[in-house]
Amino acid sequence: MAAGDTSNKLWAGRFTEPTDAFVEAFTASVEFDQRMYKQDIAGSMAHARMLAHIGVLSDSDRDAIVGGLQSIEKEIETGEFEWSVALEDVHMNIEARLTEKIGIAGKKLHTGRSRNDQVATDMRLYLRDAIDQIAIELQRLQNALLDVAANEAETVMPGFTHLQVAQPVTLGHHLMAWFEMLSRDYDRLKDCRKRVNVMPLGSAALAGTSYPIDRAYTAELLGFDAPTENSLDSVSDRDFIIEFNAAAALLMTHLSRFSEELVVWSSAQFGFVELSDSFCTGSSIMPQKKNPDVPELVRGKAGRVTGNLISLLMLMKAQPLAYNKDNQEDKEPLFDTIDTLRGSLKVFADMIPAMAINRENMAKAALQGFSTATDLADYLVRKGVAFRDAHEVVGKAVRLGVEQSKDLSEMTLDELRRFSDAIESDVFDVLTLEGSLAARDHLGGTAPNQVRAAIKRARARMLSA
């Protein structure tokens, strides 16, 4: 077909002048929407079966259409199919090839539908499949975190606020914080999937169709929970895509936070972990360098996914009902988000179990910054000292420690009693890192037995998810 020629376009009847060649290329979407070919073919086969079910198509036409579409799917998968920009999109390319293969029966396929409800259906099918694949990678990462957390349930490390040493925690407890973030992300994705899994097909251009279609039958064939309720809404809104992208942006934000910690932890200044060589690169000029490229790149990609969310929100914000060509711009941000999220989850799920833990460096760091100061304050409260007074006592003790470069646990009993005579020899039971951890023995606490219990509950939740 010549560029700009309308004679062979499936919508050409209304037009007398050819499409401008640049406009043709500018408005075409086939270069990126062809990735939905499986969903487009599945939707078309279900539509053909429904048309035969209601008597609009003969059984022979239905069988020709289904057989032709199956053949086209094989052509695409083997690379034999020739995509044409002149045919604009995935739908028109497949329909034109179908008519070429089976003749007039191929022209009957579009009875009772429009590209408006066709593309909305394809997008929902594609996104539904993508969510299922992403959920698998997400759970793989969650399981990796649980495995490492179980091994590190007693590994002492500093907990931070403001990136300053605050209180001792276990590495297992810290990793379980990451797990909980991902659990909420998983729930958001699965909840989003419910609103994705409704079927627009049968809404036609915007008002439905005059044919006696059976939308429930088509929905069942395609595995949708139900048909959509309103034809105008069905073809025009993309809130299901925006909702997914919002969930994806949150998930990527969490991965970005994990990435930041891994970048810091793997630095020479911290030395808490060493990432496997498989997930790092070197420097072209500095031979000693081992750069944490994977977490850095995931951290950067979080901004990309957030940008896609903003793009989709802006795309929809001023559109009147019903379908508008603007909506062609929903696909590239969605596809990019799916690819970025799936890739980031995959690489994280592979990277986490492969990293080496430096327990000695973590324990040393936990001894810095007076991490058991709160334990001393709690000790004084249990001895009958009001908390505010206890806070002041500990503050003075810390000031002495700063002056003498001593941790609280390194001070003598006499030195500590200078600040309060409520302090007795049993104070050293709470000033150790192990004592501090053991004291937080409650649901959600960092005590090793609580970490193990949390892991057990988490595994049970994942089995029921």
C-alpha positions as CSV (number, residue, x, y, z in Angstrom):
1,M,0.0,0.0,0.0
2,A,1.4,3.4,-0.9
3,A,2.0,5.9,1.9
4,G,-1.0,8.1,2.3
5,D,-3.3,6.0,0.1
6,T,-6.8,5.6,1.5
7,S,-8.1,3.1,-1.0
8,N,-7.2,0.0,1.0
9,K,-7.8,1.5,4.5
10,L,-10.6,-0.2,6.4
11,W,-12.3,3.2,7.1
12,A,-11.7,4.7,3.6
13,G,-15.3,5.1,2.4
14,R,-15.8,8.6,3.8
15,F,-12.5,10.0,2.4
16,T,-11.6,11.3,-1.1
17,E,-8.1,12.6,-0.4
18,P,-5.2,10.5,0.7
19,T,-3.8,10.9,4.2
20,D,-0.7,13.1,4.4
21,A,2.3,10.8,4.6
22,F,3.7,12.5,7.7
23,V,0.3,12.5,9.4
24,E,0.0,8.8,8.6
25,A,3.2,8.0,10.4
26,F,2.5,10.5,13.2
27,T,-0.9,9.1,14.0
28,A,0.1,5.4,13.7
29,S,0.5,3.3,16.8
30,V,1.4,-0.1,15.3
31,E,5.1,0.3,16.2
32,F,4.3,0.0,19.9
33,D,0.8,-1.5,20.2
34,Q,1.7,-4.6,18.2
35,R,2.9,-6.1,21.5
36,M,-0.8,-6.6,22.2
37,Y,-1.3,-9.0,19.3
38,K,-2.1,-12.0,21.5
39,Q,-4.8,-10.1,23.4
40,D,-6.2,-8.6,20.2
41,I,-6.4,-12.1,18.6
42,A,-8.0,-13.6,21.8
43,G,-10.6,-10.8,21.9
44,S,-11.4,-11.2,18.2
45,M,-11.8,-15.0,18.5
46,A,-14.1,-14.5,21.5
47,H,-16.1,-11.9,19.6
48,A,-16.5,-14.2,16.6
49,R,-17.6,-17.0,18.8
50,M,-20.2,-14.8,20.4
51,L,-21.5,-13.5,17.0
52,A,-22.0,-17.2,16.0
53,H,-23.6,-17.9,19.4
54,I,-26.3,-15.3,18.7
55,G,-26.7,-16.2,15.1
56,V,-25.1,-13.2,13.5
57,L,-22.3,-15.3,12.0
58,S,-22.6,-18.7,10.5
59,D,-20.6,-21.5,12.1
60,S,-18.5,-21.8,9.0
61,D,-17.6,-18.1,9.1
62,R,-16.8,-18.4,12.8
63,D,-14.5,-21.3,12.1
64,A,-12.8,-19.6,9.2
65,I,-12.2,-16.5,11.4
66,V,-10.9,-18.4,14.4
67,G,-8.6,-20.6,12.2
68,G,-7.4,-17.5,10.3
69,L,-6.6,-15.7,13.5
70,Q,-4.7,-18.7,14.9
71,S,-2.7,-18.8,11.7
72,I,-1.9,-15.1,12.0
73,E,-0.7,-15.5,15.6
74,K,1.8,-18.2,14.4
75,E,2.9,-15.8,11.6
76,I,3.6,-13.1,14.2
77,E,5.4,-15.4,16.5
78,T,7.7,-16.7,13.8
79,G,8.4,-13.3,12.4
80,E,6.7,-13.8,9.1
81,F,4.0,-11.2,9.7
82,E,4.5,-7.9,7.9
83,W,3.4,-4.9,10.0
84,S,2.2,-1.9,8.1
85,V,2.3,1.7,9.4
86,A,-0.3,2.5,6.7
87,L,-2.7,0.2,8.5
88,E,-2.2,2.3,11.7
89,D,-2.5,-0.1,14.5
90,V,-2.4,-3.7,15.7
91,H,-6.2,-4.1,15.1
92,M,-6.3,-3.0,11.5
93,N,-3.1,-4.9,10.6
94,I,-4.5,-8.2,11.9
95,E,-8.0,-7.6,10.4
96,A,-6.5,-6.8,7.0
97,R,-4.4,-9.9,7.0
98,L,-7.4,-12.0,8.1
99,T,-9.4,-10.7,5.2
100,E,-6.5,-11.4,2.9
101,K,-6.3,-15.0,4.2
102,I,-10.0,-16.0,4.4
103,G,-11.8,-13.5,2.2
104,I,-15.2,-12.0,2.9
105,A,-15.6,-13.8,6.2
106,G,-12.8,-11.6,7.6
107,K,-14.8,-8.5,6.8
108,K,-17.6,-9.8,9.0
109,L,-15.5,-9.9,12.2
110,H,-15.9,-6.3,13.1
111,T,-19.7,-6.6,13.2
112,G,-21.0,-5.2,16.5
113,R,-17.8,-3.7,17.7
114,S,-15.5,-0.7,17.2
115,R,-11.8,-0.1,17.5
116,N,-12.8,1.9,20.6
117,D,-14.1,-1.0,22.6
118,Q,-11.6,-3.3,20.9
119,V,-8.6,-1.4,22.1
120,A,-10.0,-0.9,25.6
121,T,-10.5,-4.7,25.8
122,D,-7.0,-5.4,24.6
123,M,-5.5,-3.0,27.1
124,R,-7.4,-4.7,30.0
125,L,-6.4,-8.2,28.8
126,Y,-2.7,-7.0,28.4
127,L,-2.6,-5.3,31.8
128,R,-4.3,-8.2,33.5
129,D,-1.6,-10.6,32.2
130,A,1.1,-8.1,33.2
131,I,-0.2,-7.8,36.7
132,D,-0.1,-11.5,37.1
133,Q,3.5,-11.7,35.9
134,I,4.6,-8.8,38.1
135,A,2.9,-10.4,41.1
136,I,5.0,-13.5,40.5
137,E,8.2,-11.5,40.5
138,L,7.1,-9.5,43.5
139,Q,6.5,-12.7,45.5
140,R,9.8,-14.0,44.4
141,L,11.4,-10.9,46.0
142,Q,9.3,-11.3,49.1
143,N,10.4,-14.9,49.5
144,A,14.1,-13.9,49.1
145,L,13.7,-11.3,51.8
146,L,12.1,-13.9,54.1
147,D,14.9,-16.3,53.6
148,V,17.6,-13.7,54.3
149,A,15.7,-12.4,57.3
150,A,15.4,-15.9,58.8
151,N,19.2,-16.3,58.5
152,E,19.8,-12.9,60.1
153,A,17.2,-12.9,62.9
154,E,19.9,-12.4,65.5
155,T,22.3,-10.2,63.5
156,V,22.7,-6.9,65.3
157,M,22.8,-3.7,63.4
158,P,22.1,0.0,64.1
159,G,18.6,1.3,63.5
160,F,18.6,4.8,62.1
161,T,16.5,7.9,62.2
162,H,17.7,10.9,60.2
163,L,20.5,8.5,59.2
164,Q,21.9,8.8,62.7
165,V,22.3,5.8,64.9
166,A,19.1,5.5,67.0
167,Q,18.6,2.1,68.6
168,P,19.9,-1.4,67.9
169,V,17.7,-3.6,65.7
170,T,18.3,-6.9,64.0
171,L,19.0,-7.2,60.3
172,G,16.1,-9.6,60.1
173,H,13.8,-7.0,61.6
174,H,15.0,-4.4,59.1
175,L,14.5,-6.7,56.1
176,M,11.0,-7.5,57.4
177,A,10.2,-3.8,57.2
178,W,11.0,-4.1,53.5
179,F,8.8,-7.2,53.3
180,E,5.8,-5.3,54.8
181,M,6.1,-2.5,52.3
182,L,6.1,-5.0,49.5
183,S,3.1,-6.8,51.0
184,R,1.1,-3.7,50.8
185,D,2.3,-3.2,47.2
186,Y,1.1,-6.8,46.4
187,D,-2.3,-6.1,47.9
188,R,-2.6,-2.9,45.9
189,L,-1.8,-4.7,42.6
190,K,-4.3,-7.5,43.3
191,D,-7.0,-5.0,44.3
192,C,-6.2,-3.0,41.1
193,R,-6.6,-6.2,39.1
194,K,-10.2,-6.5,40.1
195,R,-11.1,-3.2,38.4
196,V,-9.0,-4.1,35.4
197,N,-10.8,-7.4,34.9
198,V,-14.1,-6.1,33.5
199,M,-14.9,-6.3,29.8
200,P,-15.6,-3.2,27.6
201,L,-16.2,-5.3,24.5
202,G,-19.7,-4.7,23.2
203,S,-19.7,-1.0,24.0
204,A,-18.8,-0.4,20.3
205,A,-17.9,3.2,19.5
206,L,-19.7,4.7,22.5
207,A,-23.4,3.8,22.6
208,G,-23.4,0.0,22.3
209,T,-24.6,-1.9,19.2
210,S,-27.9,-2.7,17.6
211,Y,-27.0,-6.4,17.3
212,P,-28.4,-8.7,20.0
213,I,-24.9,-9.4,21.5
214,D,-24.3,-11.5,24.6
215,R,-21.7,-9.6,26.5
216,A,-21.7,-12.0,29.5
217,Y,-20.9,-14.9,27.1
218,T,-17.9,-13.0,25.6
219,A,-16.7,-12.0,29.1
220,E,-16.8,-15.6,30.2
221,L,-14.8,-16.7,27.2
222,L,-12.1,-14.1,27.9
223,G,-12.0,-14.8,31.7
224,F,-13.4,-11.4,32.7
225,D,-15.4,-11.2,35.9
226,A,-18.2,-9.2,34.2
227,P,-18.9,-6.8,31.4
228,T,-18.6,-3.1,32.1
229,E,-21.9,-1.3,32.9
230,N,-21.8,1.8,30.8
231,S,-20.7,2.0,27.1
232,L,-19.6,5.7,27.3
233,D,-17.4,5.1,30.3
234,S,-16.1,1.8,28.9
235,V,-14.5,3.2,25.8
236,S,-13.3,6.5,27.2
237,D,-11.8,6.2,30.6
238,R,-8.3,4.9,31.4
239,D,-8.5,5.1,35.1
240,F,-7.6,1.4,35.4
241,I,-4.3,2.1,33.8
242,I,-3.7,5.2,36.0
243,E,-4.5,3.1,39.1
244,F,-2.0,0.5,38.1
245,N,0.6,3.1,37.4
246,A,0.0,4.7,40.8
247,A,0.5,1.3,42.5
248,A,3.6,0.8,40.3
249,A,5.0,4.2,41.3
250,L,4.6,3.3,45.0
251,L,6.2,0.0,44.5
252,M,9.1,1.6,42.6
253,T,9.4,4.2,45.4
254,H,9.8,1.4,47.9
255,L,12.4,-0.3,45.6
256,S,14.2,3.1,45.4
257,R,14.4,3.3,49.2
258,F,15.8,-0.2,49.4
259,S,18.3,0.8,46.7
260,E,19.4,3.8,48.6
261,E,20.1,1.7,51.6
262,L,22.0,-0.9,49.6
263,V,24.1,1.8,48.0
264,V,24.9,3.2,51.5
265,W,25.4,-0.2,53.1
266,S,27.8,-1.4,50.4
267,S,30.0,1.7,50.7
268,A,33.4,1.5,52.3
269,Q,32.2,3.9,55.0
270,F,29.5,1.4,56.1
271,G,30.6,-2.0,54.8
272,F,27.4,-3.7,56.0
273,V,26.9,-5.7,52.8
274,E,28.8,-6.7,49.7
275,L,26.8,-7.0,46.5
276,S,27.6,-9.9,44.2
277,D,29.9,-9.0,41.3
278,S,27.1,-10.0,39.0
279,F,25.2,-6.9,40.0
280,C,28.0,-4.4,40.0
281,T,30.4,-2.8,37.5
282,G,33.8,-1.3,37.6
283,S,35.4,2.0,36.7
284,S,37.1,2.7,33.4
285,I,39.8,4.7,35.2
286,M,39.8,3.6,38.9
287,P,40.7,-0.1,39.1
288,Q,39.6,-0.5,42.7
289,K,36.0,0.6,42.2
290,K,33.0,-1.8,42.5
291,N,30.0,0.3,41.7
292,P,26.4,-0.7,42.9
293,D,25.0,0.0,39.5
294,V,21.8,-2.2,39.8
295,P,20.4,-0.4,42.9
296,E,21.5,2.9,41.5
297,L,19.7,2.3,38.3
298,V,16.5,1.0,40.0
299,R,16.6,4.2,42.1
300,G,16.7,6.2,38.9
301,K,14.0,4.2,37.2
302,A,11.6,5.0,40.1
303,G,11.5,8.6,38.7
304,R,10.7,7.3,35.3
305,V,7.6,5.3,36.5
306,T,6.4,8.3,38.6
307,G,6.8,10.4,35.4
308,N,4.6,7.9,33.5
309,L,1.9,8.3,36.2
310,I,1.9,12.1,35.8
311,S,1.8,11.7,32.0
312,L,-1.3,9.5,32.2
313,L,-3.0,11.8,34.7
314,M,-2.4,14.8,32.4
315,L,-3.6,12.7,29.4
316,M,-7.0,12.2,30.9
317,K,-7.6,15.4,32.8
318,A,-9.4,17.4,30.1
319,Q,-11.0,14.8,27.9
320,P,-14.8,15.0,27.3
321,L,-16.8,11.8,26.8
322,A,-16.3,9.6,25.0
323,Y,-13.3,8.3,23.1
324,N,-10.6,10.7,21.9
325,K,-7.4,10.2,19.9
326,D,-5.5,11.4,23.0
327,N,-5.9,7.9,24.4
328,Q,-3.5,6.5,21.9
329,E,-0.9,8.1,24.2
330,D,-1.8,5.8,27.1
331,K,0.1,2.8,25.8
332,E,3.8,3.8,25.8
333,P,3.7,5.0,29.4
334,L,1.9,1.9,30.4
335,F,4.2,-0.5,28.5
336,D,7.3,1.4,29.9
337,T,6.0,1.1,33.4
338,I,5.3,-2.6,33.0
339,D,8.7,-3.3,31.6
340,T,10.5,-1.2,34.1
341,L,8.7,-2.6,37.1
342,R,9.0,-6.2,36.0
343,G,12.7,-5.8,35.3
344,S,13.4,-4.0,38.6
345,L,11.6,-6.7,40.6
346,K,13.4,-9.5,38.8
347,V,16.9,-8.1,39.3
348,F,16.1,-7.3,43.0
349,A,14.8,-10.9,43.6
350,D,18.1,-12.2,42.1
351,M,20.4,-9.7,43.9
352,I,19.1,-9.9,47.5
353,P,19.9,-13.6,48.2
354,A,23.3,-13.2,46.5
355,M,24.6,-10.4,48.7
356,A,27.1,-11.1,51.5
357,I,26.4,-9.8,55.0
358,N,29.2,-8.4,57.1
359,R,27.8,-9.1,60.6
360,E,31.0,-7.8,62.4
361,N,30.7,-4.3,60.8
362,M,27.0,-4.1,61.6
363,A,27.7,-5.0,65.3
364,K,30.5,-2.4,65.5
365,A,28.3,0.3,64.0
366,A,25.5,-0.6,66.5
367,L,28.0,0.2,69.3
368,Q,28.5,3.7,68.1
369,G,26.2,6.6,68.7
370,F,25.0,5.6,72.1
371,S,22.3,3.3,70.6
372,T,21.3,2.0,74.0
373,A,20.5,5.4,75.5
374,T,16.8,4.8,75.4
375,D,17.3,1.6,77.2
376,L,19.0,3.4,80.0
377,A,16.1,5.9,80.2
378,D,13.6,3.0,80.3
379,Y,15.6,1.4,83.0
380,L,15.4,4.5,85.2
381,V,11.7,4.8,84.6
382,R,11.3,1.2,85.9
383,K,13.3,2.3,89.0
384,G,10.7,5.0,89.6
385,V,12.3,8.0,87.9
386,A,9.9,10.2,85.9
387,F,10.5,9.8,82.2
388,R,11.4,13.5,81.6
389,D,13.9,13.3,84.5
390,A,15.3,10.1,83.2
391,H,15.7,11.7,79.7
392,E,17.8,14.5,81.3
393,V,19.9,12.0,83.2
394,V,20.7,10.0,80.2
395,G,21.4,13.1,78.2
396,K,24.1,14.1,80.7
397,A,25.6,10.7,80.7
398,V,25.8,10.8,76.9
399,R,27.5,14.2,77.1
400,L,30.2,12.6,79.3
401,G,30.5,9.7,76.9
402,V,31.0,12.1,74.0
403,E,33.7,14.0,76.0
404,Q,35.5,10.8,76.9
405,S,34.8,8.8,73.7
406,K,33.0,6.1,75.7
407,D,29.8,4.3,75.0
408,L,27.4,4.0,77.9
409,S,28.1,0.3,78.2
410,E,31.8,1.1,78.7
411,M,31.3,3.4,81.6
412,T,31.8,2.3,85.2
413,L,29.0,2.0,87.7
414,D,30.4,4.9,89.6
415,E,30.5,7.1,86.5
416,L,26.9,6.3,85.7
417,R,25.8,6.9,89.4
418,R,27.1,10.4,89.2
419,F,23.9,11.2,87.3
420,S,21.4,9.2,89.3
421,D,21.7,7.1,92.4
422,A,18.8,5.0,91.1
423,I,21.4,3.3,88.8
424,E,22.5,-0.1,90.2
425,S,24.8,-2.9,89.0
426,D,21.9,-4.5,87.0
427,V,22.0,-1.5,84.6
428,F,24.6,-3.3,82.4
429,D,22.0,-6.0,81.6
430,V,20.1,-3.4,79.5
431,L,23.1,-1.5,78.1
432,T,24.3,-4.4,75.9
433,L,23.1,-4.7,72.4
434,E,21.7,-8.1,73.1
435,G,19.8,-6.8,76.2
436,S,18.4,-4.0,74.2
437,L,17.1,-6.3,71.5
438,A,15.7,-8.8,74.0
439,A,13.8,-6.1,75.8
440,R,11.7,-5.4,72.7
441,D,9.9,-8.7,72.9
442,H,6.4,-7.8,71.6
443,L,4.4,-8.0,68.4
444,G,6.2,-5.9,65.9
445,G,9.4,-5.6,68.0
446,T,12.9,-6.4,67.0
447,A,13.6,-9.2,69.5
448,P,15.0,-12.2,67.5
449,N,12.1,-14.5,68.6
450,Q,9.6,-11.8,67.4
451,V,11.4,-11.6,64.1
452,R,11.1,-15.4,63.6
453,A,7.4,-15.2,64.6
454,A,6.9,-12.4,62.1
455,I,8.5,-14.5,59.3
456,K,6.3,-17.4,60.1
457,R,3.2,-15.3,59.9
458,A,4.5,-13.7,56.7
459,R,5.0,-17.1,55.0
460,A,1.4,-18.1,56.0
461,R,0.1,-14.9,54.5
462,M,1.9,-15.5,51.2
463,L,0.5,-19.0,51.0
464,S,-3.0,-17.6,51.3
465,A,-2.5,-14.6,48.9
